[in-house]
Amino acid sequence: MITKEQEFYSETERLVLRPLESWDYERWLEGFRGTLPQQYKHDNPKMDVDGWTQEKFNDVVSRHKQLAEQDEGYILSVFRKSDLSHIGMVGLWTLMRREFQWGFLEYRLHNHYWKNGYGKESVSEGLNFAFKNLDFHRMEAHINLDNKPSVQLAERVGLTYECTRKKFINESEGWTDNHIYYMNSK
C-alpha cells in the first residue's frame, strides 16, 4: 500500500523511504521482532514490541506527521521493495532554517538487515531528499567517538569529517564527545 502521492516519498532501486502510515503497523512490528540481540554498544537493544497496540502505533504516526508539519523533523521509514519489510529509518531534523538551512541526519537499520548495502543506499537517498525536497543546505551527522560502523557509513555516503565537539550531546552516561560529519548541498 505504498503510494507515490505521499508528500515525503522517495525510492531507490531496492528501497522506499516514506513516513509511517497506520497500515504499516504489522510490518513495523515484524521489523522489530526480527532484530538480533544487541551486536555492539551503539546498536539499539532489542525493543520489546509486545505491548505495542495499533492505537499506540497510530500515536507515533501522528507525532511524526506533526513534526513534519512543524518543520522540526522528517522521519522516513525504510521499506525493502521486494517484500515491503520495514528495515529501519532515516531521520532528517531541522537544526536551524533562516539563512542557514541546516539539518541533522540520523539513521538506524534493524541489525538483521546489516551488511546488505541498505545503510548506504537509504542514507544516500535520505541526504538527496533533504537537499532536493526539504531545501537543506547543510546536513550533519553527530557520531559517538567509538561508533566505528556509523563513521564508516558516514564516509561511504560522502560525508566529510569536520571536527570533534567536546561534551556535545547529553546521553545516558552524561555529556559525550561527538565526531561531526557533514555534507553541503551541491
C-alpha positions in Angstrom: 0.0 0.0 0.0 2.9 2.3 -0.8 1.7 5.3 -2.8 3.8 7.8 -4.7 1.3 10.5 -3.9 2.6 10.8 -0.4 4.3 14.1 0.2 7.5 12.7 1.6 8.2 9.7 -0.6 11.5 8.7 -2.1 12.8 5.5 -3.6 16.0 3.8 -4.7 16.5 0.7 -6.8 15.7 -1.6 -3.8 14.2 0.7 -1.1 11.3 3.0 -0.4 11.7 5.8 2.1 8.5 7.4 3.4 6.7 8.3 6.6 4.9 5.5 8.5 1.2 5.1 7.9 -1.3 3.4 10.1 -1.4 0.4 7.7 2.3 -0.2 8.4 1.7 -1.5 11.9 2.3 -5.2 11.3 5.3 -4.6 9.0 6.8 -2.3 11.7 6.2 -4.9 14.4 7.8 -7.6 12.3 10.9 -5.4 11.7 11.5 -5.0 15.4 10.6 -8.6 16.2 13.2 -9.9 13.8 16.1 -8.0 15.3 19.0 -9.9 16.7 20.4 -9.3 20.2 22.4 -6.1 20.5 25.6 -6.5 18.4 27.7 -3.8 20.0 27.4 -0.8 22.3 25.8 1.6 19.8 23.4 -0.9 18.4 20.0 -0.3 19.9 18.9 -3.0 22.3 16.2 -5.3 21.0 12.9 -3.5 21.5 10.1 -5.3 23.2 7.1 -4.6 21.0 4.7 -7.0 22.8 2.9 -4.1 24.5 2.5 -2.1 21.3 -1.0 -1.7 20.1 -2.4 -0.3 16.8 -3.5 2.7 18.9 -0.1 3.3 20.3 1.5 2.9 16.9 -1.1 5.4 15.4 0.1 7.9 18.0 3.6 7.6 16.7 2.4 8.1 13.2 0.5 11.2 14.2 3.6 12.6 16.1 5.8 12.0 13.1 3.3 13.9 10.9 3.2 16.7 13.4 7.0 17.0 13.4 7.0 17.3 9.6 4.2 19.9 9.6 6.1 22.0 12.1 9.4 21.5 10.0 11.0 20.0 13.1 11.8 16.6 11.7 11.1 14.2 8.9 11.2 10.5 9.9 11.4 8.4 6.8 10.9 4.7 7.4 12.8 2.4 5.1 11.0 -0.4 3.4 12.5 -3.1 1.2 10.7 -3.1 -2.2 11.0 -6.9 -2.7 8.8 -7.8 0.2 7.8 -4.4 1.8 9.7 -5.3 5.0 10.3 -2.4 7.4 14.1 -2.4 7.7 14.8 0.9 9.5 14.6 4.7 9.3 16.4 7.8 8.2 15.6 10.9 10.3 16.1 14.4 8.9 15.9 17.1 11.7 15.9 20.8 11.4 18.6 22.5 13.5 18.1 26.0 12.0 16.4 27.4 9.0 16.6 31.1 8.1 19.9 31.8 6.2 21.5 28.6 7.4 19.1 25.8 6.2 21.0 23.4 8.5 19.9 19.9 9.5 20.9 16.8 11.4 20.8 13.3 10.0 20.2 10.1 11.9 19.9 6.6 10.7 19.1 3.2 12.1 18.6 -0.2 10.4 17.3 -3.3 12.2 20.5 -5.3 12.7 19.3 -8.4 10.9 19.4 -6.2 7.7 23.0 -5.1 8.1 25.8 -5.9 5.6 23.5 -5.7 2.5 24.2 -2.2 1.4 20.9 -0.9 2.7 22.5 1.6 5.1 24.5 3.3 2.3 21.5 3.2 -0.1 19.0 4.6 2.4 21.3 7.3 3.9 22.4 8.4 0.5 18.8 8.8 -0.6 17.9 10.5 2.7 20.6 13.1 2.1 19.4 13.5 -1.5 15.8 14.0 -0.2 17.0 16.5 2.4 18.7 18.7 -0.2 16.2 18.4 -3.1 12.9 18.2 -1.3 13.4 19.9 2.1 15.8 22.6 0.9 18.5 22.0 3.5 21.9 23.4 2.6 23.9 21.5 5.2 23.3 18.2 6.8 25.3 16.9 9.8 25.7 13.5 11.5 26.8 13.6 15.1 28.6 10.3 15.9 30.0 8.9 19.1 33.8 8.6 19.0 33.7 4.8 19.4 30.9 4.2 16.9 33.1 2.9 14.0 30.3 1.4 11.9 28.5 4.7 11.9 31.7 6.6 11.0 32.3 4.1 8.1 28.8 4.6 6.8 29.1 8.4 7.0 32.3 8.2 5.0 30.8 5.8 2.5 28.0 8.1 1.7 30.3 11.1 1.2 30.0 12.9 4.5 33.2 14.8 5.4 34.7 14.8 8.9 34.7 18.3 10.2 35.7 18.2 13.9 35.1 16.6 17.2 32.8 18.6 19.5 33.6 18.1 23.2 30.8 17.3 25.7 28.4 17.9 22.8 25.4 15.6 23.5 23.8 14.6 26.8 23.3 10.9 26.7 22.6 8.4 29.4 26.1 8.4 30.7 26.3 12.3 30.6 27.8 14.7 28.2 29.7 12.9 25.4 32.1 14.0 22.7 30.9 13.5 19.1 32.5 13.5 15.7 30.8 15.8 13.3 30.5 14.7 9.7 28.7 17.0 7.2 27.7 17.5 3.6 26.6 20.6 1.9 24.1 20.8 -1.0 25.8 21.0 -4.4 
